[in-house]
């Protein structure tokens, strides 16, 4: 296997993730030792350790000092369901819940933007992203006229943009996490009022994001995703200022 140095750990993690999710590696079984994995992937131990940490962060393996990594779950629905239940049923306020969900969304979207330029079929996805960003831009004049239909067109196109971006990478974990949290976030965000000027700026940023993705400017694309979603996150902070107002205990 020929891995370029900067993406060794990520590609190794993806290879192992695929074997876990297709049940080649069974729940409860142990991965080979780090040395054997290093030999298998023709690399040193450091990328192996980093890859295992990535799998641990996704809840797919358990790492215990002195033991080989153990497969925690190869049931994607179970993993995502467990994550969603944990987020929703945590004894925290509505504001804290929305912040947590938004942080997950930011992490998933920035990861998708970072990987996008490596896709072999990215042109097909770019066509779809351009279409949704142009739809957002064309809805802005209606938004300035306080047209409810125009606002809905913008919101639907924005949600579709992120859906396309995240699903383009083909990462089942990221796609499922996003699909599970998206309805909750969309419902919350629809209750938040944005000014026409703020919406116009968002539409323009999505155009810039498409240009960055098209030109292979990964760092700029990630930065634009962060700027756009952080601005939305700040509105959530304004909408839910009292952390103790509502409890999901």
N, C-alpha and C positions, 0 to 999 in steps of 0.2 A: 504494500500500500504506500502511495507516494503522497505524504502530507507536507504542505509548506509550513515552515517553522512557526509562523505567527498564529496558525489555526490548528495546530496539532491537538491540543487538549479538547477543543470544541469538536473536532471531527471524530476523535476517539470516543468522546461522550455520546455523540450522535450514533456512532456505530453500535455501541453497547446499548444505548437506549432502544434502538430498533430491535435488537435481539431480545431485550426484556419485553417490549410491547408485543412482539409477535410470538412470545412464549417459548422462544428458543432457550432462553434462560428462565428457569422456573422460580416462582415465588418461594422464598425460604432457602433457595440454594445459594452457594457461595461462589463469587467470582474467583478466577485464578489469582495467584499471588501477584503483587505489583511487578515483580521481576518477570514472571511469565507473561503478563500483559505487555510489559515493555518489549519483550522478545517478539511477541505476536505482532505488535504494531510497529516494530523496528524503530524504537525510540528510547529515550532515557526514562528514568523513573519520575522525573518532575512533571511532564505532561500527563502521565498516568494519574499522579496524585491530584492534579488540577481537574482532570476529567471526572474522577470519582467524586470530587467535591461538587462539581456541577450536577452529577446524578443525585447526590445526597440532597442538594438544594431543591431538586424537583420531587423529592420524596420517593425516589425509585430504589435507592439502596440505603442501608444503614452501615455506618463506618464506626467500628469499635477498635480502640488501640490494641495492637497485638493480634488482631484477627483479620481475616480476609473480609472484604466488603460483602454484605449479604443482600440478596434481592428482597426488597421490602414489599413491592407490589408490581405486578405486570398487568393490572386491570386499570386501564386509563379512566374509565367512568368512575370507578371506586375512588381513585386518587383525586380526581377533580371534584367529585361529590363531597369527599371528605374536606377538601380545601374550602369549598363554598359553604358547607355547613359550619365549619370552624369560624369563618369570617362573619357569617350572618348571626350565629348564635353566641358569639363572644359577648360578655357582659360589658358592652361599651355603648356610648351614645350614638345617635344617628350620624352626627358629624364625624366622629371617629371612624365609624363604619365606612362612610363615604370617602374619607381620606385614605383608608386602607385600600379600598377598591380602586381608587384613583392611582395610588402608588403602584398597584399591580398592573393597571392599564399602562402606565408610563413605562414600566419595566418591560412589558411585553412588546409595546410598540417600538421602543428604542432598539430592542433586540432585533425586531423584524427589519427595521430600517438599516441596521448595521449589516445584516446578512443579505439584504436585497441585491446589492451590486454583484454578489457572487453567483446569483441565479443564472442558469443557462437559458431559461425561457423568460427572462425578465421583460422583454419587449412586449409580450402579450399582456402581462400584468400592468405594464406602464400605460398601455392603451386604455385599460379600464380605469386606472388611477387618473389619467388625464381627463377622461370622460366625466368622472364624478367631481373633479376639481373645477372643471368648466361649468358643470351644473350648479355648483355652489356659487361661482362667480356670477352666473346669469341670474341667480335668485336675489342677489344683493339689492338691485333697484326696487324690487317688490318689498324687501325688508324695510328699506327706507320709507316706503309708503305705508308702513304698518300693516302690510298685507299678511294675514295669518297663513295663507297658503304658501306664500313665498318663504316664510320662516320654516314651515314644515318641509318644504323642498330642500332647503339648506341643511336642516338637521338630518334628514334621511340620507342625503348625499354624503354628509360628513361621517355618519355612522358606517355607510357602505365603503367609504374610502379606507377607514381603519380595518374593516373586515377583509377587504381585498389585500391590503398591505400585509396583514398578519398571516392570512391563509396562504399567501404566495410562497412563504418559506417552507410549507409542508411539515412544520413541526407540530405533531399531534398534541403534545402537551400544551404548547402556547395557544394553539387554535381552540382547544377545549376550554382552557382557563378563560380566554377572552369571551368565547361564546356564552359561558356561564355567568360572567360578571356584567357583560354588556347590557342586558335588559334592566338590571338594577340601576346602573349608572345612567342609562338613557332616561329612565323614569325620573331620576333625581335631577338631571340636567335640564329636562324639559320644564321643570318648575322654576329654574333660575332665569332671570331676565338679563339678557345681554343687549347693549345698545347697538343700533345699526352700524355705528362706526367700529365697534369691537368685532362685529360679525364680518364687516368688510375687510378688516385686517386679517382675520382668520382665513377668509377666502383667498386673499392674496398670498398668505403664507403657504397655503396648500399648493398654489401654483409654483412658488419658489421651491417647495419640497419636490414636486414632480421634476422640475428642472435639475435639481441636485441629484436625484435618483437616476435621471436620464444621462447625466454627465459623469456618473460614477463618483460623485463627491460624497463619500460615505460620512465623513465627519460633519459636513454641512447638513446633510440629511438628518443625522441624529440630532444635531443642535436645533434644527427647525421643529422636529417632533417634540423635543423637550420644551422649547419656547411655547409652542401651541398648547400642549397639554398642561404645562405648568400654569399658564394663564387661566385655563379652565379650572385647575385645582385651586387657584387663589379665589375664584368666585365661589367655590364650594366652601372655602374657609369663611368667606363673608356671609354665606347663606346659613351656615351652622356655627355661630360663634360660641354657643353655650355647650361645652362638652358634656355637661351633666344633665342636660335637659331631658333626654330620653334614654332609657336603658333597655337593652335586649336581654337582660339576665333572665 
